[in-house]
Amino acid sequence: MVATVTKRVLIPVLLVGSMFSPAAGEYEERINIAVWVAATIAVFWALRSKDYFMAGGMCLVALIFSPLVLPYKIFALLGYASIVTVLALRLVWKLRTLTPAP
């Protein structure tokens, strides 16, 4: 129940905040920090409700809007992409070993 309400309220709020962030002028940094905090809270809520797909997505949103400088964001995104790649390869390997050979 709480996870459904969280998804239906938090995702549009994050989208609106991120959409108007570049047009905010001197308040852009504050809006980015607000989106980052909301996404971080959403990660913890999603992990608590065992919705790992939403937690991964919100983790990306939190990383993009974090107050880190650009090189740190790039390396963090590369690390995130490599983790996802390894997990996908592991899944393919398991599926391949489960199917019978012709």
mmCIF file of the C-alpha atoms, coordinates in Angstrom:
data_MODEL
# 
_entry.id   MODEL 
# 
loop_
_atom_site.group_PDB 
_atom_site.id 
_atom_site.type_symbol 
_atom_site.label_atom_id 
_atom_site.label_alt_id 
_atom_site.label_comp_id 
_atom_site.label_asym_id 
_atom_site.label_entity_id 
_atom_site.label_seq_id 
_atom_site.pdbx_PDB_ins_code 
_atom_site.Cartn_x 
_atom_site.Cartn_y 
_atom_site.Cartn_z 
_atom_site.occupancy 
_atom_site.B_iso_or_equiv 
_atom_site.pdbx_formal_charge 
_atom_site.auth_seq_id 
_atom_site.auth_comp_id 
_atom_site.auth_asym_id 
_atom_site.auth_atom_id 
_atom_site.pdbx_PDB_model_num 
ATOM 1   C CA . MET A 1 1   ? 0.000  0.000   0.000   1.00 0.00 ? 1   MET A CA 1 
ATOM 2   C CA . VAL A 1 2   ? 2.665  2.491   1.032   1.00 0.00 ? 2   VAL A CA 1 
ATOM 3   C CA . ALA A 1 3   ? 4.914  1.470   -1.872  1.00 0.00 ? 3   ALA A CA 1 
ATOM 4   C CA . THR A 1 4   ? 2.119  2.060   -4.378  1.00 0.00 ? 4   THR A CA 1 
ATOM 5   C CA . VAL A 1 5   ? 1.342  5.506   -2.996  1.00 0.00 ? 5   VAL A CA 1 
ATOM 6   C CA . THR A 1 6   ? 5.039  6.309   -2.919  1.00 0.00 ? 6   THR A CA 1 
ATOM 7   C CA . LYS A 1 7   ? 5.458  5.361   -6.566  1.00 0.00 ? 7   LYS A CA 1 
ATOM 8   C CA . ARG A 1 8   ? 2.405  7.295   -7.690  1.00 0.00 ? 8   ARG A CA 1 
ATOM 9   C CA . VAL A 1 9   ? 3.339  10.465  -5.822  1.00 0.00 ? 9   VAL A CA 1 
ATOM 10  C CA . LEU A 1 10  ? 7.130  10.500  -5.728  1.00 0.00 ? 10  LEU A CA 1 
ATOM 11  C CA . ILE A 1 11  ? 7.892  9.721   -9.357  1.00 0.00 ? 11  ILE A CA 1 
ATOM 12  C CA . PRO A 1 12  ? 5.833  12.637  -10.788 1.00 0.00 ? 12  PRO A CA 1 
ATOM 13  C CA . VAL A 1 13  ? 7.293  14.994  -8.173  1.00 0.00 ? 13  VAL A CA 1 
ATOM 14  C CA . LEU A 1 14  ? 10.824 13.943  -9.099  1.00 0.00 ? 14  LEU A CA 1 
ATOM 15  C CA . LEU A 1 15  ? 10.074 14.318  -12.799 1.00 0.00 ? 15  LEU A CA 1 
ATOM 16  C CA . VAL A 1 16  ? 8.634  17.818  -12.368 1.00 0.00 ? 16  VAL A CA 1 
ATOM 17  C CA . GLY A 1 17  ? 11.506 18.887  -10.126 1.00 0.00 ? 17  GLY A CA 1 
ATOM 18  C CA . SER A 1 18  ? 14.118 17.590  -12.514 1.00 0.00 ? 18  SER A CA 1 
ATOM 19  C CA . MET A 1 19  ? 12.361 19.117  -15.528 1.00 0.00 ? 19  MET A CA 1 
ATOM 20  C CA . PHE A 1 20  ? 12.295 22.644  -14.091 1.00 0.00 ? 20  PHE A CA 1 
ATOM 21  C CA . SER A 1 21  ? 15.716 22.467  -12.454 1.00 0.00 ? 21  SER A CA 1 
ATOM 22  C CA . PRO A 1 22  ? 17.700 24.133  -15.288 1.00 0.00 ? 22  PRO A CA 1 
ATOM 23  C CA . ALA A 1 23  ? 15.190 27.003  -15.504 1.00 0.00 ? 23  ALA A CA 1 
ATOM 24  C CA . ALA A 1 24  ? 15.346 27.787  -11.788 1.00 0.00 ? 24  ALA A CA 1 
ATOM 25  C CA . GLY A 1 25  ? 18.231 30.236  -12.028 1.00 0.00 ? 25  GLY A CA 1 
ATOM 26  C CA . GLU A 1 26  ? 19.905 30.755  -8.678  1.00 0.00 ? 26  GLU A CA 1 
ATOM 27  C CA . TYR A 1 27  ? 17.695 28.091  -7.047  1.00 0.00 ? 27  TYR A CA 1 
ATOM 28  C CA . GLU A 1 28  ? 18.905 25.291  -9.330  1.00 0.00 ? 28  GLU A CA 1 
ATOM 29  C CA . GLU A 1 29  ? 21.309 23.889  -6.740  1.00 0.00 ? 29  GLU A CA 1 
ATOM 30  C CA . ARG A 1 30  ? 18.571 23.792  -4.085  1.00 0.00 ? 30  ARG A CA 1 
ATOM 31  C CA . ILE A 1 31  ? 16.157 22.002  -6.414  1.00 0.00 ? 31  ILE A CA 1 
ATOM 32  C CA . ASN A 1 32  ? 18.849 19.475  -7.348  1.00 0.00 ? 32  ASN A CA 1 
ATOM 33  C CA . ILE A 1 33  ? 19.528 18.794  -3.673  1.00 0.00 ? 33  ILE A CA 1 
ATOM 34  C CA . ALA A 1 34  ? 15.781 18.398  -2.988  1.00 0.00 ? 34  ALA A CA 1 
ATOM 35  C CA . VAL A 1 35  ? 15.461 15.900  -5.861  1.00 0.00 ? 35  VAL A CA 1 
ATOM 36  C CA . TRP A 1 36  ? 18.553 14.071  -4.608  1.00 0.00 ? 36  TRP A CA 1 
ATOM 37  C CA . VAL A 1 37  ? 17.177 13.805  -1.065  1.00 0.00 ? 37  VAL A CA 1 
ATOM 38  C CA . ALA A 1 38  ? 13.771 12.624  -2.311  1.00 0.00 ? 38  ALA A CA 1 
ATOM 39  C CA . ALA A 1 39  ? 15.372 10.001  -4.558  1.00 0.00 ? 39  ALA A CA 1 
ATOM 40  C CA . THR A 1 40  ? 17.591 8.794   -1.717  1.00 0.00 ? 40  THR A CA 1 
ATOM 41  C CA . ILE A 1 41  ? 14.561 8.399   0.538   1.00 0.00 ? 41  ILE A CA 1 
ATOM 42  C CA . ALA A 1 42  ? 12.780 6.549   -2.288  1.00 0.00 ? 42  ALA A CA 1 
ATOM 43  C CA . VAL A 1 43  ? 15.712 4.131   -2.537  1.00 0.00 ? 43  VAL A CA 1 
ATOM 44  C CA . PHE A 1 44  ? 15.342 3.204   1.130   1.00 0.00 ? 44  PHE A CA 1 
ATOM 45  C CA . TRP A 1 45  ? 11.554 2.855   0.823   1.00 0.00 ? 45  TRP A CA 1 
ATOM 46  C CA . ALA A 1 46  ? 11.919 0.650   -2.234  1.00 0.00 ? 46  ALA A CA 1 
ATOM 47  C CA . LEU A 1 47  ? 14.489 -1.543  -0.511  1.00 0.00 ? 47  LEU A CA 1 
ATOM 48  C CA . ARG A 1 48  ? 12.251 -1.851  2.527   1.00 0.00 ? 48  ARG A CA 1 
ATOM 49  C CA . SER A 1 49  ? 9.321  -2.982  0.350   1.00 0.00 ? 49  SER A CA 1 
ATOM 50  C CA . LYS A 1 50  ? 11.661 -5.305  -1.635  1.00 0.00 ? 50  LYS A CA 1 
ATOM 51  C CA . ASP A 1 51  ? 11.051 -3.521  -4.929  1.00 0.00 ? 51  ASP A CA 1 
ATOM 52  C CA . TYR A 1 52  ? 14.615 -3.781  -6.182  1.00 0.00 ? 52  TYR A CA 1 
ATOM 53  C CA . PHE A 1 53  ? 13.904 -2.562  -9.717  1.00 0.00 ? 53  PHE A CA 1 
ATOM 54  C CA . MET A 1 54  ? 12.559 0.759   -8.409  1.00 0.00 ? 54  MET A CA 1 
ATOM 55  C CA . ALA A 1 55  ? 15.451 0.975   -5.943  1.00 0.00 ? 55  ALA A CA 1 
ATOM 56  C CA . GLY A 1 56  ? 17.932 0.657   -8.803  1.00 0.00 ? 56  GLY A CA 1 
ATOM 57  C CA . GLY A 1 57  ? 16.167 3.324   -10.829 1.00 0.00 ? 57  GLY A CA 1 
ATOM 58  C CA . MET A 1 58  ? 15.939 5.724   -7.916  1.00 0.00 ? 58  MET A CA 1 
ATOM 59  C CA . CYS A 1 59  ? 19.603 5.067   -7.185  1.00 0.00 ? 59  CYS A CA 1 
ATOM 60  C CA . LEU A 1 60  ? 20.412 6.308   -10.678 1.00 0.00 ? 60  LEU A CA 1 
ATOM 61  C CA . VAL A 1 61  ? 18.244 9.409   -10.172 1.00 0.00 ? 61  VAL A CA 1 
ATOM 62  C CA . ALA A 1 62  ? 19.937 10.072  -6.832  1.00 0.00 ? 62  ALA A CA 1 
ATOM 63  C CA . LEU A 1 63  ? 23.345 9.694   -8.448  1.00 0.00 ? 63  LEU A CA 1 
ATOM 64  C CA . ILE A 1 64  ? 22.533 12.032  -11.325 1.00 0.00 ? 64  ILE A CA 1 
ATOM 65  C CA . PHE A 1 65  ? 21.208 14.801  -9.071  1.00 0.00 ? 65  PHE A CA 1 
ATOM 66  C CA . SER A 1 66  ? 23.777 14.343  -6.309  1.00 0.00 ? 66  SER A CA 1 
ATOM 67  C CA . PRO A 1 67  ? 25.983 17.291  -5.331  1.00 0.00 ? 67  PRO A CA 1 
ATOM 68  C CA . LEU A 1 68  ? 29.094 15.432  -6.537  1.00 0.00 ? 68  LEU A CA 1 
ATOM 69  C CA . VAL A 1 69  ? 31.276 17.008  -9.199  1.00 0.00 ? 69  VAL A CA 1 
ATOM 70  C CA . LEU A 1 70  ? 30.981 15.664  -12.750 1.00 0.00 ? 70  LEU A CA 1 
ATOM 71  C CA . PRO A 1 71  ? 34.021 13.321  -12.863 1.00 0.00 ? 71  PRO A CA 1 
ATOM 72  C CA . TYR A 1 72  ? 32.827 11.522  -9.726  1.00 0.00 ? 72  TYR A CA 1 
ATOM 73  C CA . LYS A 1 73  ? 29.361 11.147  -11.236 1.00 0.00 ? 73  LYS A CA 1 
ATOM 74  C CA . ILE A 1 74  ? 30.807 9.725   -14.438 1.00 0.00 ? 74  ILE A CA 1 
ATOM 75  C CA . PHE A 1 75  ? 32.916 7.148   -12.604 1.00 0.00 ? 75  PHE A CA 1 
ATOM 76  C CA . ALA A 1 76  ? 30.006 6.227   -10.341 1.00 0.00 ? 76  ALA A CA 1 
ATOM 77  C CA . LEU A 1 77  ? 27.752 5.726   -13.375 1.00 0.00 ? 77  LEU A CA 1 
ATOM 78  C CA . LEU A 1 78  ? 30.441 3.583   -15.024 1.00 0.00 ? 78  LEU A CA 1 
ATOM 79  C CA . GLY A 1 79  ? 30.640 1.474   -11.886 1.00 0.00 ? 79  GLY A CA 1 
ATOM 80  C CA . TYR A 1 80  ? 26.856 1.152   -11.815 1.00 0.00 ? 80  TYR A CA 1 
ATOM 81  C CA . ALA A 1 81  ? 26.820 0.137   -15.484 1.00 0.00 ? 81  ALA A CA 1 
ATOM 82  C CA . SER A 1 82  ? 29.514 -2.488  -14.925 1.00 0.00 ? 82  SER A CA 1 
ATOM 83  C CA . ILE A 1 83  ? 27.573 -3.987  -12.009 1.00 0.00 ? 83  ILE A CA 1 
ATOM 84  C CA . VAL A 1 84  ? 24.441 -4.210  -14.162 1.00 0.00 ? 84  VAL A CA 1 
ATOM 85  C CA . THR A 1 85  ? 26.464 -5.787  -16.982 1.00 0.00 ? 85  THR A CA 1 
ATOM 86  C CA . VAL A 1 86  ? 27.946 -8.424  -14.690 1.00 0.00 ? 86  VAL A CA 1 
ATOM 87  C CA . LEU A 1 87  ? 24.510 -9.258  -13.289 1.00 0.00 ? 87  LEU A CA 1 
ATOM 88  C CA . ALA A 1 88  ? 23.063 -9.569  -16.804 1.00 0.00 ? 88  ALA A CA 1 
ATOM 89  C CA . LEU A 1 89  ? 25.906 -11.857 -17.871 1.00 0.00 ? 89  LEU A CA 1 
ATOM 90  C CA . ARG A 1 90  ? 25.411 -13.986 -14.780 1.00 0.00 ? 90  ARG A CA 1 
ATOM 91  C CA . LEU A 1 91  ? 21.702 -14.301 -15.559 1.00 0.00 ? 91  LEU A CA 1 
ATOM 92  C CA . VAL A 1 92  ? 22.439 -15.318 -19.157 1.00 0.00 ? 92  VAL A CA 1 
ATOM 93  C CA . TRP A 1 93  ? 24.993 -17.859 -17.943 1.00 0.00 ? 93  TRP A CA 1 
ATOM 94  C CA . LYS A 1 94  ? 22.481 -19.403 -15.537 1.00 0.00 ? 94  LYS A CA 1 
ATOM 95  C CA . LEU A 1 95  ? 19.766 -19.528 -18.185 1.00 0.00 ? 95  LEU A CA 1 
ATOM 96  C CA . ARG A 1 96  ? 22.162 -21.118 -20.640 1.00 0.00 ? 96  ARG A CA 1 
ATOM 97  C CA . THR A 1 97  ? 23.188 -23.853 -18.189 1.00 0.00 ? 97  THR A CA 1 
ATOM 98  C CA . LEU A 1 98  ? 19.549 -24.592 -17.313 1.00 0.00 ? 98  LEU A CA 1 
ATOM 99  C CA . THR A 1 99  ? 18.441 -25.235 -20.901 1.00 0.00 ? 99  THR A CA 1 
ATOM 100 C CA . PRO A 1 100 ? 19.121 -28.723 -22.258 1.00 0.00 ? 100 PRO A CA 1 
ATOM 101 C CA . ALA A 1 101 ? 21.680 -29.124 -25.033 1.00 0.00 ? 101 ALA A CA 1 
ATOM 102 C CA . PRO A 1 102 ? 20.330 -30.181 -28.446 1.00 0.00 ? 102 PRO A CA 1 
# 
